Amino acid sequence: MRVRVFKPAKSAAQSGRAKTHEWVIEPELVTARTPDPIMGWSSAGDTLGELKDRLHFPTEADALAFVKHKGWEAIVEESTERRVQPRNYMDNFKIVRPEDEERG
């Protein structure tokens, strides 16, 4: 079975970054989701879909050790660190000419 190991991105609906510090293991679904003919709910043939976003680990090494212990194949997605450029209040009122933007 293949799983994806990643650090989740910040939620677009919230301004905080609370759930972005842990590593998550998400299984790759084996069967496609289909609507149930009687109730209309979506269902799948495998139960690993229930694990989506439920296996959290503090470090990447812990997540990979768990994957190795289970004998799963891992696809690791590296996270990009957030870069904040320091600015002050006066930067909001600077007049930036097009030729200054090209120079960087």
C-alpha angles and dihedrals in degrees: 000000000000123000134185118231114198147139109248120240125240114280113255091218095058134050097216128086099214100134097040099085100073131071118241130207114211121182121226108242113244097197127040121248113253131182116258109246095223106037101020093229118138114252139172135207096237128063096215089088086077090067094065109133092350103102106078125174130183095227138026090240092057091050093049091047089054091049091049092048090054092046094239127147111244130211107196119205111198115223125229118231118237112250117204117195109212113238134171132214094264091061088072090066101041118121107230116194120210092244090055091053092055092056091053 
